[in-house]
Structures are given as structure tokens and as C-alpha cells.
Amino acid sequence: MTGSTDHLLAVSSVPERRYYEAYSRDYGPRERRRARYFCYDTEAGFVAGANVSVVFTFDAPVGLVWDVIQDFNNWANSADYYYLLGNLGRMEGQGFRIGASPADTGPNQYVVTKVIPEFMLVISQPVPEGNDLGRGFEIGHGGVSAGAHVVTLDEFAGTTVVNFFMEHASIMAGPGEATRDEDVLDPWREMTESADWKWRDHFIPAMRASVAERSS
């Protein structure tokens, strides 16, 4: 007797997205970034957002790189990003907040949904109560999941490749409101440009310095 496949029919459809290129920047053979905007329509309203992919490498074993990356406070504090409640690599199933200071006491915005040490860390954002997308970004009206984020690592012949994928989204107009895609992208442009310089000037240099220190 074969098992029932009825559960497969319950999978919800994924809205069709309209993507727009933001930038694709190559910072040499060891670092590159790409960002895109997107829009899609739902019964709840008109949704827009952005995703950013950051890829970089270390001449170091994956175990050492993972030890640095899994605790985001090792490398994000210099840009005033504070991951409250602890080391994300040890917080599967737990919520946390990104604050502008260690004293930030607001509600959790993120959930660590999966950790595979030295390979993957997955973070989701529930639908926010307002339009708080995390770390001071307030865009649109909220109403949908504020984001999804995946970190992957893999080692090839002594070189560790790291990929951070980050996405944020928000309802930008209510049902029936006339809106064009190009009319709602400005706040997402600001977010993606902000992400670029933070990774370039703060996050990646801090990771490299910490990895080098632990390698010596």
C-alpha cells in the first residue's frame, strides 16, 4: 500500500514576483554583492521588498570561520548592530532582536529557524506588529513576513566560501490602491545601498580581522 499524498496538495502558491536589478558589484576575486528589488500583488495589498546576496571567501578552514560568523556580535557591533540575547549559532528555535545599542529592550523581530554547524544558519522574520523590519528600518505598512535570511558556508581545498542572503518585504499599498512598481522602490534603494557600505566597510573587514587573529 502506498502512502497518502493528500498533504502535497495543501502547499500554498508562491506569488509571482517582478524583479528589478539594484546592483551587482565585484570587489575582486574574494568578495562580491548583488541586490534586487521585487514587487508582487496579494489579497492583502501591494508588496515590495529587496534582497541582497553577499559572497566572500577566507583562506581558512570552515570550522574557524564558523566560530567567528555564528556569533554576529563578533563582527557587526562596529556598525552599531547588536544581536541581543546571544550567539545565533546556538539559538535554534529562539527569537532575538537587532538593536542599535546593547541596551535596546524592544520585542524580538527574528527567529533562528535552523542551524547546521559549519554549514548553514536560517533566520526568519514573522509578520511585525507595525512596519518595523529590524534595526530601525520602518518601511511601508508591514502586514507580511518582514524577512528571510540564510547563511551558508562550505570549504573547498582549504578555502571557505560564505554566502549571506538577506530579504526584507512590506506591504506598500492597500488592496485597490493604484500603485506602480517604480513609485515604491525608493526606500528599498536606501536599504540596499546602506547594506553595501556596511558589508564593505564594517562587517567583512571585522570578520577577516577576527579570522586572522584566531589563525595566528
C-alpha positions as CSV (number, residue, x, y, z in Angstrom):
1,M,0.0,0.0,0.0
2,T,1.3,3.4,-0.9
3,G,1.2,6.3,1.5
4,S,-1.3,9.2,1.0
5,T,-0.1,12.2,-0.9
6,D,-3.0,14.4,0.1
7,H,-0.7,16.6,2.1
8,L,1.1,17.6,-1.0
9,L,-2.0,19.3,-2.3
10,A,-2.0,21.7,0.6
11,V,1.1,23.6,-0.4
12,S,0.3,27.3,-0.9
13,S,1.1,29.1,-4.1
14,V,4.0,31.5,-4.3
15,P,3.1,34.9,-5.7
16,E,4.7,35.8,-9.0
17,R,7.4,38.4,-8.4
18,R,8.6,41.2,-10.7
19,Y,12.3,41.7,-10.2
20,Y,14.4,44.8,-10.8
21,E,18.2,44.9,-10.7
22,A,19.7,47.2,-8.0
23,Y,23.4,46.5,-8.4
24,S,25.9,43.8,-9.0
25,R,29.3,44.7,-7.6
26,D,32.6,42.8,-7.8
27,Y,35.2,43.7,-5.2
28,G,37.8,41.4,-6.5
29,P,38.0,37.6,-6.6
30,R,37.3,37.3,-2.9
31,E,34.1,39.4,-2.5
32,R,31.0,40.3,-4.5
33,R,27.5,41.6,-3.8
34,R,24.2,41.7,-5.7
35,A,20.9,43.3,-4.8
36,R,17.5,43.2,-6.4
37,Y,14.1,44.8,-5.8
38,F,10.9,42.9,-6.2
39,C,7.1,43.6,-6.2
40,Y,4.1,41.3,-6.2
41,D,0.4,41.5,-5.6
42,T,-1.6,39.8,-2.8
43,E,-5.1,40.0,-1.5
44,A,-3.7,41.9,1.5
45,G,-2.1,44.6,-0.7
46,F,0.8,45.5,-2.9
47,V,4.1,44.1,-1.6
48,A,7.6,45.4,-2.4
49,G,11.0,44.5,-1.0
50,A,14.6,43.8,-1.6
51,N,17.1,41.0,-1.4
52,V,20.9,41.2,-1.1
53,S,23.4,38.4,-1.6
54,V,26.9,38.8,-0.2
55,V,29.5,36.2,-1.2
56,F,33.1,36.2,0.1
57,T,35.9,33.8,0.8
58,F,38.5,33.1,3.5
59,D,41.8,31.2,3.2
60,A,40.9,29.3,6.4
61,P,39.1,26.1,7.4
62,V,35.3,26.3,7.7
63,G,35.4,25.4,11.4
64,L,37.4,28.5,12.2
65,V,35.3,30.7,10.0
66,W,32.1,29.3,11.5
67,D,33.3,30.1,15.0
68,V,33.6,33.8,14.0
69,I,30.4,34.1,11.9
70,Q,27.9,32.3,14.1
71,D,28.1,35.0,16.8
72,F,27.1,38.1,14.8
73,N,28.3,40.3,17.6
74,N,31.9,39.3,16.7
75,W,31.7,41.4,13.5
76,A,28.5,43.6,13.5
77,N,29.0,45.9,16.5
78,S,31.3,48.4,14.8
79,A,28.3,49.4,12.6
80,D,26.1,49.7,15.7
81,Y,24.3,46.4,15.1
82,Y,23.8,44.5,18.3
83,Y,22.3,41.0,18.2
84,L,20.6,40.7,21.6
85,L,20.2,37.5,23.6
86,G,23.3,35.7,22.4
87,N,25.2,33.6,19.8
88,L,22.8,32.9,17.0
89,G,24.6,29.7,16.1
90,R,23.5,28.3,19.4
91,M,19.9,29.6,19.4
92,E,17.9,27.3,17.1
93,G,14.2,27.8,17.7
94,Q,14.7,31.0,19.7
95,G,13.8,34.6,18.9
96,F,16.1,37.7,19.1
97,R,16.3,41.4,18.3
98,I,18.8,43.6,16.5
99,G,19.3,46.8,18.4
100,A,21.2,50.0,17.8
101,S,22.8,49.6,21.2
102,P,23.4,46.8,23.8
103,A,20.7,48.4,25.9
104,D,17.9,48.1,23.3
105,T,14.9,46.5,25.0
106,G,12.3,46.2,22.2
107,P,10.5,43.0,21.2
108,N,12.1,40.2,19.3
109,Q,12.0,40.6,15.5
110,Y,13.7,37.5,14.3
111,V,13.7,33.7,14.8
112,V,16.6,31.3,14.3
113,T,14.7,28.5,12.5
114,K,17.6,26.2,11.6
115,V,21.3,25.7,12.5
116,I,23.6,23.2,10.9
117,P,27.0,24.0,12.4
118,E,29.7,24.9,9.9
119,F,27.2,24.7,7.0
120,M,24.0,26.8,7.4
121,L,22.1,29.2,9.6
122,V,18.5,30.2,8.7
123,I,16.6,33.2,10.1
124,S,13.0,34.2,9.6
125,Q,11.0,37.2,10.5
126,P,7.4,36.9,11.5
127,V,4.8,39.4,10.4
128,P,5.6,42.5,12.5
129,E,3.0,44.3,14.6
130,G,3.8,47.5,12.8
131,N,6.3,48.2,10.0
132,D,9.5,47.5,11.9
133,L,11.7,45.5,9.5
134,G,14.6,45.3,12.0
135,R,17.3,47.7,13.2
136,G,15.4,50.9,12.7
137,F,14.1,50.3,9.2
138,E,10.4,51.2,9.1
139,I,9.1,50.8,5.5
140,G,5.6,50.5,4.2
141,H,2.8,49.1,6.4
142,G,4.1,45.7,7.4
143,G,1.5,43.0,7.0
144,V,3.7,40.3,5.6
145,S,6.8,38.4,6.8
146,A,9.4,41.1,7.2
147,G,12.2,39.0,6.0
148,A,14.1,35.7,5.4
149,H,17.8,35.3,5.8
150,V,20.2,32.4,5.0
151,V,23.9,32.0,5.8
152,T,25.8,29.2,4.1
153,L,29.4,28.1,4.4
154,D,31.4,25.5,2.5
155,E,35.1,24.6,2.3
156,F,37.0,23.7,-0.8
157,A,40.7,22.8,-0.7
158,G,41.3,25.0,2.4
159,T,39.2,27.9,1.1
160,T,35.9,28.7,2.8
161,V,33.1,30.3,0.8
162,V,30.5,32.2,2.7
163,N,27.1,33.4,1.3
164,F,24.8,35.7,3.2
165,F,21.3,36.0,1.6
166,M,19.0,38.6,3.1
167,E,15.5,39.6,2.2
168,H,13.0,42.2,3.5
169,A,9.5,43.0,2.4
170,S,6.5,45.1,3.4
171,I,3.0,46.0,2.1
172,M,3.4,49.3,0.4
173,A,-0.3,50.0,-0.6
174,G,-3.6,48.5,0.4
175,P,-5.9,46.5,-1.8
176,G,-7.3,48.5,-4.7
177,E,-4.9,51.4,-4.3
178,A,-3.4,52.3,-7.6
179,T,0.4,51.9,-7.4
180,R,3.2,51.5,-9.9
181,D,6.3,49.4,-9.1
182,E,8.6,52.3,-9.6
183,D,6.7,54.5,-7.2
184,V,7.5,52.4,-4.1
185,L,11.2,51.4,-4.6
186,D,13.0,54.5,-3.1
187,P,13.1,53.2,0.5
188,W,14.4,49.8,-0.8
189,R,17.1,51.6,-2.7
190,E,18.2,53.3,0.5
191,M,18.2,50.0,2.3
192,T,20.3,48.2,-0.3
193,E,22.9,51.0,-0.5
194,S,23.1,51.0,3.2
195,A,23.7,47.3,3.2
196,D,26.5,47.6,0.6
197,W,28.7,50.0,2.6
198,K,28.1,48.2,5.9
199,W,29.3,45.0,4.5
200,R,32.2,46.7,2.7
201,D,33.4,48.9,5.5
202,H,32.4,47.1,8.6
203,F,31.1,43.5,8.6
204,I,33.5,41.8,6.2
205,P,36.7,43.6,7.4
206,A,35.7,42.7,11.0
207,M,35.2,39.1,10.1
208,R,38.6,38.9,8.3
209,A,40.4,40.5,11.2
210,S,38.8,38.1,13.7
211,V,39.6,35.0,11.5
212,A,43.2,36.2,11.0
213,E,43.6,36.7,14.8
214,R,42.3,33.2,15.5
215,S,44.5,31.7,12.8
216,S,47.7,33.2,14.3
